[in-house]
Amino acid sequence: MEHASHDGFFPTVADIPERYRLSEPLEQTDYLIDGRMRQWGGPFQEVRSPVCVRTASGRERQLVGRFPLLTPEESLTALDAAARAYDCGRGAWPTLSVAGRIACVQEFARRMKGVRDEVVRLLMWEIGKTLKDAEKEFDRTIDYITDTIDALKELDRVSSRFTIAQGIVGQVRRAPLGVALCMGPYNYPLNETFTTLIPALIMGNTTVLKPPRHGVLLFQPLLDAFREAFPPGVVNTVYGAGRTVTPPLMADGRVDVLAFIGTSTAADALQKAHPKPHRLRLVLGLEAKNPAIVLPDADLDLAVAECIAGSLSFNGQRCTALKITFVHADVADEFVARLAAAVDELAGGMPWEPGMMVTPLPEPDKPAYLTGIVADAVERGARVINEGGGKVQESFFSPVVVYPVDERMRLYREEQFGPVIPVVPFDDLETPIRYIVESDYGQQVSLFGRDAEQLARLIDPLVNQVCRVNLNSQCQRGPDIFPFTGRKDSAVGTLSVSDALRSFSIRTMVAAKDSETNKALIDRIVRERRSNFLATDFIL
């Protein structure tokens, strides 16, 4: 592992390729409410990059820019605008035709593509995401928008007919829920925020968008696209400390949908603040401690490669990351030796450098936290297996393989959300199965083995504990057409394209007795296109 062990690990400004440099800090003074860019004259929050820059006075986190620290007053103004645009379901946006909403989302995507380079650069500087992964996140988000549009067209086609049953004629479509508060995570600040925002919008909801605590400034280049593509009040942005600007939104009671990706502690607090929680639709992506189970007949080369990708992609800062690995005792020593050697071969460095997998961490306190949980494991009998594992320089933490881990150690239960790979040896399959059953989380599991009968015996009970069982591959979210959710404390609701459309809407119908008078009435409404809901238009 090329770890941070010398003064030259972090660059000087001159070392940074010109196309990736920050020419000057991004001073964001504007925010979008009710279709207008408002200027902020109050306090601002500095954004410091996880990338340190060497100067004559030493290493310091690069200043990326500043964003407004709004108050509850501005937060509620944004909510006012969203509620006014929805207007109890009578607003122009919720009553617009499906084709009309699709056209607006397509226009937004077109404008969004024009700021790709700026957003990618900010992804690298704000959260330390590699250039390759930042580009992938942007492009995947565009693809997600396209796939969502296609899924809605298909859903609308199915709904563009009438059903007659037991003397009742009716048409069933999906209708919006109201005002949605959309809050994404810092590890995928663009993509995962949009996996809630886009389906919420396209189904006719109005929105308040609160960017994550890291990855805020990258939304600034998108504000004009929001303003130009959507009617006033449909998209409103709120900046500032979450504990300041979000509780008033929830306590007000006019938020109909909470779309939040983060910790269950924060989600619980937001939900409890709502005066009518039973009326609040929840779409939540929360924590996970996804395990890998390596069976004695596994292809170890494949298992090592997939476990490294699953544990260390974007420094292990993914809810879908493999966060604990159970290995059968018969192959544990060999697996761990191969794993440690492979980790030591990984390149660690700056986000723009080719071939990087491990980069500086955006959370200032994360290196100290990771050092602490590794030290706890070592004190209780585990060892750091790979050379240089766990070494720290400023914001950089070298990936570490910790073995053997057991239930006495914090690493066994805590979601580390960083480049630490705990390995647990087992003799009896009941050990990893019991771990999954007793876990607070139930998102995914990865199984590595070649015995079809044994894998089948594991699959059948595990699909009742987690929502995705991966065979000989890492845990992951995509492809986005597949459902993405979790059991227990890992999620509420289901995302991924067609599922998200349903999460942000409700089945609603128009019905009438099957009489000649009613049929003539419905025929006239449809033929003269007097209703956007009661219609048989077919979107190609």
Secondary structure as UniProt FT lines:
FT   TURN            7..8
FT   HELIX           13..15
FT   HELIX           18..20
FT   STRAND          26..27
FT   STRAND          30..33
FT   TURN            34..35
FT   STRAND          36..39
FT   STRAND          44..55
FT   TURN            56..57
FT   STRAND          58..68
FT   HELIX           72..86
FT   HELIX           87..89
FT   TURN            92..95
FT   HELIX           98..113
FT   TURN            114..115
FT   HELIX           116..127
FT   HELIX           131..159
FT   STRAND          163..165
FT   TURN            166..167
FT   STRAND          168..176
FT   STRAND          179..183
FT   TURN            189..190
FT   HELIX           191..202
FT   TURN            203..204
FT   STRAND          206..210
FT   HELIX           217..222
FT   HELIX           223..229
FT   TURN            232..233
FT   STRAND          235..237
FT   HELIX           242..252
FT   STRAND          257..261
FT   HELIX           264..273
FT   HELIX           277..279
FT   STRAND          281..285
FT   STRAND          290..294
FT   TURN            296..297
FT   HELIX           300..312
FT   HELIX           313..316
FT   TURN            319..320
FT   STRAND          322..328
FT   HELIX           329..344
FT   TURN            351..352
FT   TURN            354..355
FT   TURN            364..365
FT   HELIX           366..379
FT   TURN            380..381
FT   STRAND          383..384
FT   TURN            387..390
FT   STRAND          392..393
FT   TURN            394..395
FT   STRAND          396..397
FT   STRAND          400..403
FT   TURN            407..408
FT   HELIX           410..413
FT   STRAND          420..426
FT   HELIX           430..438
FT   STRAND          441..442
FT   STRAND          444..448
FT   HELIX           452..462
FT   TURN            463..465
FT   STRAND          468..471
FT   TURN            480..481
FT   STRAND          487..488
FT   TURN            489..490
FT   STRAND          491..492
FT   HELIX           498..503
FT   STRAND          505..513
FT   HELIX           516..527
FT   TURN            528..529
//
